[in-house]
Amino acid sequence: MRDTFPKMSDPPPQQEPKGKAFERLVAAVQKAIGPDAQRIEWDRRLKAKSGVRRQIDVVVHVGNETTSALIAMEAKDRATPASIGMVSNFYTAVDGVGATKGILVSRMGYTKDALLEAHYRNIDTYELRPAEEKDWEGYVRELHLVIQQKKLIYDQAEIVLANGERHPASPGGMTILTREDGRNAFFDHVVNTWLLENAWREDEPIDVVPQQHLTYYMSAEPSQVVSLRCVPTYIAGMQVESILTNPADWVLCKCLPNGEVEPKFFFEYAELQQTADEFKRQPRRSRVTTDPRKRKPDPSDP
């Protein structure tokens, strides 16, 4: 019998609520700039002093067993600047869970009233967003490197032989001489060894007496080399030019009530995203304490 009932299909995967990805980016930034933190956690529900549980986007634990502190962070990924109402609500959460510090991070900045309220409530306000060209003013984004290599040539180079003959040598120093054991020794190698061991000046003639028996076979009769003469001169060689660009494409800056921003931190988004994904795999826990300065050890903590 033909099945007339429609087949059940798997439900579509549940999409992550808007803003959660930005919360993890904020946690990743905090991990990058706050290496002294004992632990950084994402999306925690902390029990407030009133008994209710409050969701905190990012929780930062600092200090040690005797002086512990808790920092609460709120991330706002909105299309408009964070408002004074958002600041007030966050302050209620910070005070409720007994956090020693509150930090608000917005992708689109803040209204003027929000900055004033945050300053009054002792809440730090930061902006995290893709970097713009103006953000790099006063910072090094590109480094232009030009390396000019100098090449040593041997002007007026000649080989003086024991039989009185004098033969011109290659300015590049590639003229071949022969050692007593039959192996080759180039003009430039012998001269460069002498230059390393003696004082000399560019464009002034030198007379190098070999420290070993050398023979020159390009003469009519192979004869021992008495000296190598030349005028060492540097000429412009190959020029290497490169541009090193800072790959950072996101910026974090602290927003002040007067509209100014404090020194910025630049990040490479790909690296932030990699760290943010690690927070997504972090096991969820709910802390049952209120004031971290008076709390008992949590069995769920590692």
Helices and strands as residue ranges (DSSP letters): H 20-33, E 39-47, E 53-63, E 68-76, H 84-96, E 101-106, H 112-120, E 123-130, G 133-136, E 142-161, E 166-168, E 176-179, E 184-186, H 187-197, E 206-208, E 214-216, E 223-245, E 250-254, E 265-267, H 269-280, E 286-287
